[in-house]
Amino acid sequence: MVDSGATAMWERFDTYVPGLGFNPKGMNGFNHVGLNSVGEWMFAYVGGLKPDAPGWKHFTVAPSSALS
């Protein structure tokens, strides 16, 4: 995924394979919401990173003390 320029988890690990192209079986989404939601939770609640403005131009950092 990363070697192909991905910035989010794909629906399938073989959505696109260099030299072979797109998987013919379908489900070739380039953003798997279910897999990415875990990352969002880690950033927001474990790391405490929360945007206050669009595009993360301003954000707060307040890690959760409940996890320590």
Backbone atoms as SQL, in Angstrom:
CREATE TABLE atoms (id INTEGER PRIMARY KEY, chain TEXT, resi INTEGER, resn TEXT, atom TEXT, x REAL, y REAL, z REAL);
INSERT INTO atoms VALUES
  (1, 'A', 1, 'MET', 'N', 0.816, -1.189, 0.000),
  (2, 'A', 1, 'MET', 'CA', 0.000, 0.000, 0.000),
  (3, 'A', 1, 'MET', 'C', 0.867, 1.263, 0.000),
  (4, 'A', 2, 'VAL', 'N', 1.812, 1.316, 0.913),
  (5, 'A', 2, 'VAL', 'CA', 2.671, 2.500, 1.015),
  (6, 'A', 2, 'VAL', 'C', 3.520, 2.648, -0.243),
  (7, 'A', 3, 'ASP', 'N', 4.035, 1.544, -0.749),
  (8, 'A', 3, 'ASP', 'CA', 4.843, 1.605, -1.971),
  (9, 'A', 3, 'ASP', 'C', 4.045, 2.110, -3.167),
  (10, 'A', 4, 'SER', 'N', 2.728, 1.958, -3.116),
  (11, 'A', 4, 'SER', 'CA', 1.870, 2.437, -4.197),
  (12, 'A', 4, 'SER', 'C', 1.320, 3.832, -3.936),
  (13, 'A', 5, 'GLY', 'N', 1.787, 4.491, -2.864),
  (14, 'A', 5, 'GLY', 'CA', 1.385, 5.864, -2.577),
  (15, 'A', 5, 'GLY', 'C', 0.170, 6.001, -1.678),
  (16, 'A', 6, 'ALA', 'N', -0.230, 4.930, -1.007),
  (17, 'A', 6, 'ALA', 'CA', -1.422, 4.989, -0.151),
  (18, 'A', 6, 'ALA', 'C', -1.191, 5.884, 1.063),
  (19, 'A', 7, 'THR', 'N', -2.241, 6.583, 1.451),
  (20, 'A', 7, 'THR', 'CA', -2.198, 7.402, 2.667),
  (21, 'A', 7, 'THR', 'C', -3.217, 6.902, 3.688),
  (22, 'A', 8, 'ALA', 'N', -3.942, 5.831, 3.357),
  (23, 'A', 8, 'ALA', 'CA', -4.907, 5.207, 4.260),
  (24, 'A', 8, 'ALA', 'C', -4.937, 3.710, 3.960),
  (25, 'A', 9, 'MET', 'N', -5.467, 2.926, 4.895),
  (26, 'A', 9, 'MET', 'CA', -5.586, 1.478, 4.681),
  (27, 'A', 9, 'MET', 'C', -6.601, 1.201, 3.576),
  (28, 'A', 10, 'TRP', 'N', -6.255, 0.284, 2.679),
  (29, 'A', 10, 'TRP', 'CA', -7.166, -0.116, 1.621),
  (30, 'A', 10, 'TRP', 'C', -8.107, -1.198, 2.116),
  (31, 'A', 11, 'GLU', 'N', -9.199, -1.429, 1.375),
  (32, 'A', 11, 'GLU', 'CA', -10.145, -2.489, 1.739),
  (33, 'A', 11, 'GLU', 'C', -9.511, -3.866, 1.615),
  (34, 'A', 12, 'ARG', 'N', -8.643, -4.036, 0.679),
  (35, 'A', 12, 'ARG', 'CA', -7.952, -5.311, 0.474),
  (36, 'A', 12, 'ARG', 'C', -6.454, -5.042, 0.450),
  (37, 'A', 13, 'PHE', 'N', -5.682, -5.997, 0.910),
  (38, 'A', 13, 'PHE', 'CA', -4.228, -5.842, 0.844),
  (39, 'A', 13, 'PHE', 'C', -3.736, -5.896, -0.597),
  (40, 'A', 14, 'ASP', 'N', -4.518, -6.525, -1.478),
  (41, 'A', 14, 'ASP', 'CA', -4.136, -6.621, -2.886),
  (42, 'A', 14, 'ASP', 'C', -5.088, -5.844, -3.799),
  (43, 'A', 15, 'THR', 'N', -5.569, -4.692, -3.324),
  (44, 'A', 15, 'THR', 'CA', -6.428, -3.851, -4.153),
  (45, 'A', 15, 'THR', 'C', -5.729, -3.498, -5.452),
  (46, 'A', 16, 'TYR', 'N', -4.476, -3.098, -5.338),
  (47, 'A', 16, 'TYR', 'CA', -3.682, -2.779, -6.526),
  (48, 'A', 16, 'TYR', 'C', -2.291, -3.378, -6.342),
  (49, 'A', 17, 'VAL', 'N', -1.835, -4.135, -7.322),
  (50, 'A', 17, 'VAL', 'CA', -0.514, -4.750, -7.284),
  (51, 'A', 17, 'VAL', 'C', 0.261, -4.264, -8.502),
  (52, 'A', 18, 'PRO', 'N', 1.418, -3.604, -8.277),
  (53, 'A', 18, 'PRO', 'CA', 2.213, -3.151, -9.426),
  (54, 'A', 18, 'PRO', 'C', 2.525, -4.323, -10.364),
  (55, 'A', 19, 'GLY', 'N', 2.345, -4.100, -11.632),
  (56, 'A', 19, 'GLY', 'CA', 2.589, -5.137, -12.622),
  (57, 'A', 19, 'GLY', 'C', 1.355, -5.980, -12.921),
  (58, 'A', 20, 'LEU', 'N', 0.422, -6.068, -11.969),
  (59, 'A', 20, 'LEU', 'CA', -0.808, -6.844, -12.170),
  (60, 'A', 20, 'LEU', 'C', -2.037, -5.952, -12.291),
  (61, 'A', 21, 'GLY', 'N', -1.990, -4.766, -11.662),
  (62, 'A', 21, 'GLY', 'CA', -3.113, -3.846, -11.716),
  (63, 'A', 21, 'GLY', 'C', -4.109, -4.081, -10.593),
  (64, 'A', 22, 'PHE', 'N', -5.374, -3.721, -10.855),
  (65, 'A', 22, 'PHE', 'CA', -6.421, -3.829, -9.847),
  (66, 'A', 22, 'PHE', 'C', -6.902, -5.273, -9.702),
  (67, 'A', 23, 'ASN', 'N', -7.270, -5.635, -8.503),
  (68, 'A', 23, 'ASN', 'CA', -7.806, -6.958, -8.233),
  (69, 'A', 23, 'ASN', 'C', -9.143, -7.102, -8.964),
  (70, 'A', 24, 'PRO', 'N', -9.325, -8.160, -9.752),
  (71, 'A', 24, 'PRO', 'CA', -10.565, -8.314, -10.525),
  (72, 'A', 24, 'PRO', 'C', -11.773, -8.746, -9.685),
  (73, 'A', 25, 'LYS', 'N', -11.576, -9.061, -8.409),
  (74, 'A', 25, 'LYS', 'CA', -12.671, -9.568, -7.582),
  (75, 'A', 25, 'LYS', 'C', -13.523, -8.468, -6.963),
  (76, 'A', 26, 'GLY', 'N', -13.195, -7.215, -7.178),
  (77, 'A', 26, 'GLY', 'CA', -13.982, -6.122, -6.622),
  (78, 'A', 26, 'GLY', 'C', -13.533, -5.720, -5.233),
  (79, 'A', 27, 'MET', 'N', -14.347, -4.899, -4.578),
  (80, 'A', 27, 'MET', 'CA', -14.015, -4.339, -3.263),
  (81, 'A', 27, 'MET', 'C', -12.647, -3.653, -3.291),
  (82, 'A', 28, 'ASN', 'N', -12.399, -2.851, -4.272),
  (83, 'A', 28, 'ASN', 'CA', -11.098, -2.219, -4.431),
  (84, 'A', 28, 'ASN', 'C', -11.073, -0.791, -3.922),
  (85, 'A', 29, 'GLY', 'N', -11.671, -0.550, -2.772),
  (86, 'A', 29, 'GLY', 'CA', -11.677, 0.786, -2.205),
  (87, 'A', 29, 'GLY', 'C', -10.305, 1.170, -1.668),
  (88, 'A', 30, 'PHE', 'N', -9.981, 2.438, -1.772),
  (89, 'A', 30, 'PHE', 'CA', -8.692, 2.924, -1.294),
  (90, 'A', 30, 'PHE', 'C', -8.758, 3.552, 0.088),
  (91, 'A', 31, 'ASN', 'N', -9.862, 3.392, 0.784),
  (92, 'A', 31, 'ASN', 'CA', -9.965, 3.898, 2.148),
  (93, 'A', 31, 'ASN', 'C', -10.933, 3.010, 2.913),
  (94, 'A', 32, 'HIS', 'N', -10.427, 2.188, 3.812),
  (95, 'A', 32, 'HIS', 'CA', -11.271, 1.280, 4.584),
  (96, 'A', 32, 'HIS', 'C', -11.607, 1.946, 5.909),
  (97, 'A', 33, 'VAL', 'N', -12.828, 2.451, 6.037),
  (98, 'A', 33, 'VAL', 'CA', -13.245, 3.206, 7.213),
  (99, 'A', 33, 'VAL', 'C', -13.089, 2.386, 8.492),
  (100, 'A', 34, 'GLY', 'N', -13.448, 1.124, 8.451),
  (101, 'A', 34, 'GLY', 'CA', -13.349, 0.288, 9.650),
  (102, 'A', 34, 'GLY', 'C', -11.932, 0.158, 10.166),
  (103, 'A', 35, 'LEU', 'N', -10.983, -0.028, 9.277),
  (104, 'A', 35, 'LEU', 'CA', -9.586, -0.157, 9.701),
  (105, 'A', 35, 'LEU', 'C', -9.014, 1.182, 10.140),
  (106, 'A', 36, 'ASN', 'N', -9.412, 2.266, 9.491),
  (107, 'A', 36, 'ASN', 'CA', -8.869, 3.583, 9.830),
  (108, 'A', 36, 'ASN', 'C', -9.452, 4.147, 11.107),
  (109, 'A', 37, 'SER', 'N', -10.618, 3.672, 11.535),
  (110, 'A', 37, 'SER', 'CA', -11.229, 4.203, 12.751),
  (111, 'A', 37, 'SER', 'C', -10.388, 3.889, 13.983),
  (112, 'A', 38, 'VAL', 'N', -9.646, 2.789, 13.959),
  (113, 'A', 38, 'VAL', 'CA', -8.757, 2.461, 15.078),
  (114, 'A', 38, 'VAL', 'C', -7.657, 3.509, 15.185),
  (115, 'A', 39, 'GLY', 'N', -7.096, 3.891, 14.066),
  (116, 'A', 39, 'GLY', 'CA', -6.071, 4.931, 14.063),
  (117, 'A', 39, 'GLY', 'C', -6.610, 6.256, 14.558),
  (118, 'A', 40, 'GLU', 'N', -7.823, 6.604, 14.156),
  (119, 'A', 40, 'GLU', 'CA', -8.435, 7.855, 14.605),
  (120, 'A', 40, 'GLU', 'C', -8.614, 7.851, 16.117),
  (121, 'A', 41, 'TRP', 'N', -9.045, 6.721, 16.672),
  (122, 'A', 41, 'TRP', 'CA', -9.231, 6.611, 18.122),
  (123, 'A', 41, 'TRP', 'C', -7.891, 6.777, 18.841),
  (124, 'A', 42, 'MET', 'N', -6.841, 6.174, 18.313),
  (125, 'A', 42, 'MET', 'CA', -5.522, 6.288, 18.950),
  (126, 'A', 42, 'MET', 'C', -5.020, 7.730, 18.943),
  (127, 'A', 43, 'PHE', 'N', -5.178, 8.413, 17.819),
  (128, 'A', 43, 'PHE', 'CA', -4.756, 9.816, 17.755),
  (129, 'A', 43, 'PHE', 'C', -5.559, 10.679, 18.716),
  (130, 'A', 44, 'ALA', 'N', -6.891, 10.502, 18.704),
  (131, 'A', 44, 'ALA', 'CA', -7.770, 11.377, 19.479),
  (132, 'A', 44, 'ALA', 'C', -7.743, 11.099, 20.972),
  (133, 'A', 45, 'TYR', 'N', -7.776, 9.833, 21.374),
  (134, 'A', 45, 'TYR', 'CA', -7.928, 9.535, 22.795),
  (135, 'A', 45, 'TYR', 'C', -6.643, 9.113, 23.485),
  (136, 'A', 46, 'VAL', 'N', -5.821, 8.337, 22.834),
  (137, 'A', 46, 'VAL', 'CA', -4.548, 7.945, 23.453),
  (138, 'A', 46, 'VAL', 'C', -3.553, 9.099, 23.357),
  (139, 'A', 47, 'GLY', 'N', -3.393, 9.648, 22.151),
  (140, 'A', 47, 'GLY', 'CA', -2.467, 10.755, 21.962),
  (141, 'A', 47, 'GLY', 'C', -3.040, 12.106, 22.343),
  (142, 'A', 48, 'GLY', 'N', -4.358, 12.213, 22.370),
  (143, 'A', 48, 'GLY', 'CA', -5.003, 13.465, 22.744),
  (144, 'A', 48, 'GLY', 'C', -4.927, 14.549, 21.689),
  (145, 'A', 49, 'LEU', 'N', -4.742, 14.185, 20.429),
  (146, 'A', 49, 'LEU', 'CA', -4.651, 15.170, 19.348),
  (147, 'A', 49, 'LEU', 'C', -6.043, 15.442, 18.796),
  (148, 'A', 50, 'LYS', 'N', -6.506, 16.683, 18.926),
  (149, 'A', 50, 'LYS', 'CA', -7.833, 17.045, 18.454),
  (150, 'A', 50, 'LYS', 'C', -7.770, 18.375, 17.708),
  (151, 'A', 51, 'PRO', 'N', -8.197, 18.381, 16.431),
  (152, 'A', 51, 'PRO', 'CA', -8.152, 19.621, 15.654),
  (153, 'A', 51, 'PRO', 'C', -9.190, 20.629, 16.118),
  (154, 'A', 52, 'ASP', 'N', -8.786, 21.907, 16.134),
  (155, 'A', 52, 'ASP', 'CA', -9.693, 23.009, 16.462),
  (156, 'A', 52, 'ASP', 'C', -10.056, 23.812, 15.221),
  (157, 'A', 53, 'ALA', 'N', -9.388, 23.545, 14.118),
  (158, 'A', 53, 'ALA', 'CA', -9.609, 24.289, 12.872),
  (159, 'A', 53, 'ALA', 'C', -9.474, 23.323, 11.697),
  (160, 'A', 54, 'PRO', 'N', -10.134, 23.622, 10.591),
  (161, 'A', 54, 'PRO', 'CA', -10.023, 22.757, 9.415),
  (162, 'A', 54, 'PRO', 'C', -8.575, 22.584, 8.975),
  (163, 'A', 55, 'GLY', 'N', -8.263, 21.390, 8.499),
  (164, 'A', 55, 'GLY', 'CA', -6.930, 21.106, 8.003),
  (165, 'A', 55, 'GLY', 'C', -5.868, 21.023, 9.086),
  (166, 'A', 56, 'TRP', 'N', -6.285, 20.855, 10.321),
  (167, 'A', 56, 'TRP', 'CA', -5.364, 20.752, 11.471),
  (168, 'A', 56, 'TRP', 'C', -4.461, 21.990, 11.579),
  (169, 'A', 57, 'LYS', 'N', -4.962, 23.175, 11.151),
  (170, 'A', 57, 'LYS', 'CA', -4.160, 24.398, 11.252),
  (171, 'A', 57, 'LYS', 'C', -3.944, 24.790, 12.698),
  (172, 'A', 58, 'HIS', 'N', -4.845, 24.362, 13.573),
  (173, 'A', 58, 'HIS', 'CA', -4.683, 24.565, 15.013),
  (174, 'A', 58, 'HIS', 'C', -5.259, 23.336, 15.699),
  (175, 'A', 59, 'PHE', 'N', -4.573, 22.804, 16.700),
  (176, 'A', 59, 'PHE', 'CA', -5.054, 21.617, 17.397),
  (177, 'A', 59, 'PHE', 'C', -4.584, 21.632, 18.857),
  (178, 'A', 60, 'THR', 'N', -5.241, 20.819, 19.661),
  (179, 'A', 60, 'THR', 'CA', -4.851, 20.677, 21.061),
  (180, 'A', 60, 'THR', 'C', -4.204, 19.317, 21.270),
  (181, 'A', 61, 'VAL', 'N', -3.344, 19.254, 22.290),
  (182, 'A', 61, 'VAL', 'CA', -2.708, 18.005, 22.672),
  (183, 'A', 61, 'VAL', 'C', -3.020, 17.777, 24.139),
  (184, 'A', 62, 'ALA', 'N', -3.841, 16.769, 24.426),
  (185, 'A', 62, 'ALA', 'CA', -4.248, 16.462, 25.804),
  (186, 'A', 62, 'ALA', 'C', -4.436, 14.963, 25.935),
  (187, 'A', 63, 'PRO', 'N', -3.329, 14.197, 26.076),
  (188, 'A', 63, 'PRO', 'CA', -3.446, 12.746, 26.196),
  (189, 'A', 63, 'PRO', 'C', -4.339, 12.339, 27.374),
  (190, 'A', 64, 'SER', 'N', -5.018, 11.224, 27.215),
  (191, 'A', 64, 'SER', 'CA', -5.925, 10.732, 28.236),
  (192, 'A', 64, 'SER', 'C', -5.155, 10.256, 29.465),
  (193, 'A', 65, 'SER', 'N', -5.518, 10.766, 30.623),
  (194, 'A', 65, 'SER', 'CA', -4.863, 10.343, 31.860),
  (195, 'A', 65, 'SER', 'C', -5.464, 9.032, 32.353),
  (196, 'A', 66, 'ALA', 'N', -6.610, 8.616, 31.798),
  (197, 'A', 66, 'ALA', 'CA', -7.260, 7.379, 32.223),
  (198, 'A', 66, 'ALA', 'C', -6.478, 6.151, 31.763),
  (199, 'A', 67, 'LEU', 'N', -5.595, 6.322, 30.791),
  (200, 'A', 67, 'LEU', 'CA', -4.839, 5.181, 30.261),
  (201, 'A', 67, 'LEU', 'C', -3.530, 4.941, 30.991),
  (202, 'A', 68, 'SER', 'N', -3.172, 5.807, 31.923),
  (203, 'A', 68, 'SER', 'CA', -1.891, 5.641, 32.608),
  (204, 'A', 68, 'SER', 'C', -2.030, 4.893, 33.911);
